[in-house]
């Protein structure tokens, strides 16, 4: 009944699948840091650059400016920029 356990390839594939699923489920959604980000950490100059970039529709530039100014990761910076005007 459990003959598949005798194959190291299948065992390895199963382990990779389980680890991938587990790691993927922990990486979903914005981090706690992005959800609780303190906007006062952004310098006035960076805030102005971000506002200008967003007005021009240059979301990537806004994310880049935020990351440079605050040290946030890409995913967290994108999450902050997505919530910027809300």
Secondary structure in CASP SS format (residue, H / E / C, confidence):
PFRMAT SS
TARGET T0000
AUTHOR 0000-0000-0000
METHOD secondary structure of the structure
MODEL  1
X C 1.00
X C 1.00
X H 1.00
X H 1.00
X H 1.00
X H 1.00
X C 1.00
X H 1.00
X H 1.00
X H 1.00
X H 1.00
X H 1.00
X H 1.00
X H 1.00
X H 1.00
X H 1.00
X H 1.00
X H 1.00
X H 1.00
X H 1.00
X H 1.00
X H 1.00
X H 1.00
X H 1.00
X H 1.00
X H 1.00
X H 1.00
X C 1.00
X C 1.00
X C 1.00
X C 1.00
X H 1.00
X H 1.00
X H 1.00
X H 1.00
X C 1.00
X C 1.00
X C 1.00
X H 1.00
X H 1.00
X H 1.00
X C 1.00
X C 1.00
X H 1.00
X H 1.00
X H 1.00
X H 1.00
X H 1.00
X H 1.00
X H 1.00
X H 1.00
X H 1.00
X H 1.00
X H 1.00
X H 1.00
X C 1.00
X C 1.00
X C 1.00
X H 1.00
X H 1.00
X H 1.00
X H 1.00
X H 1.00
X H 1.00
X H 1.00
X H 1.00
X H 1.00
X H 1.00
X H 1.00
X H 1.00
X C 1.00
X C 1.00
X C 1.00
X H 1.00
X H 1.00
X H 1.00
X H 1.00
X H 1.00
X H 1.00
X H 1.00
X H 1.00
X H 1.00
X C 1.00
X C 1.00
X C 1.00
X C 1.00
END
